[in-house]
Amino acid sequence: MILTLMLSSAALFACDLCGYGNSGNYVGIMPEFQKNIAGIRYRNNSFKTHIGQNNTETYLTRKESFATMEVWGSLRLMKKIQLLFGLPYQSNAFSNNSGKSTMKGLGDMNISGLFTVYQMNRLTKNNRAAYQMLHLTGGLKLPTGQYTSSGDFSSGNLFSIGTGSLDMHAGVIYEMKIQRTGFNLGLNYKMNHANNDQYRYGNKLQSSFQLYRKIDLSEKATLSPNIGISAENNDEDNHNGFDVYNSGGYVTNASFGMEMKVNRFLLGFNRQAPIQQSIARNTIYAYARNMLHLSFTY
């Protein structure tokens, strides 16, 4: 079975759209849900910030990149309850006319629970195997990463390893599969709190649809290509009770990926490319983001 999860990756950063979105809620394929999983995951994305109208560059424009190497996994605690966790190491970098700068360190850890509300297996009138599943998710993002204030509260604080706040998220996932073809629907909402500097990153709503097909390569190997679309919307950030003007926004992504399973080992990649976006009042432009994972079941 392949299940699309709104996995809240270890660093549930505040502005998935305009900064460390690379370490925010990842929407992707997760195979072999019924088993315990352990692995590593690499993600990256990049942006142009402080841009002018029509994506024109100015003397303030800088290019920012965000890369995450994450240890992650899931534990099946009971038949209907799964525990998900992730701990990332974050590497941020930017360059502009003045030079380059980097920031590296341990990111914010995430712990999530997934509860199976409904599960159904039956044969259709045409004797095809049909499968449905409904899950509820929820969890916490822990402030294990270091928060660094930008000192500029006219725009969102993007370039920080952690948010400095304890945040919550909740969601729902629905999956349906007939024979070898299936689809997933996901909805997730992240609620952020203010950190010690009274800076609160905007809440985030994320939705997704993904279509996949399972192909048997041999008795022990399967390949599962997938395509999909996702939408993300961030509220504006807030500092000391005042909204941060150049923050928040939305982006719609088209995605494609591939998952391969050989015995107990799982290898997969996913790429999400923006097809529509308006981030921080069009002062930020997002490029495609990528994910690669290697894991095993036990």
Protein Blocks (a to p, Z undefined) as FASTA:
>chain_A
ZZddddddfblcfblmlmmmmmmccddddehklpccdddddddddddehiaehhiacfkb
ccdddddddddddddfbfkbccdddddddddddddfkbccdddddddddddddddfbdcd
dddfkopacdddddddddddddfbccddehiakbccfbbfbloiacddddddddddehjb
ccddddddddddddfkopacdddddddddddddddfblmbccdddddddddddddddeeh
iacfbggdddddddddddddehjbccdddddddfbdceehhpaccdddddddddddZZ
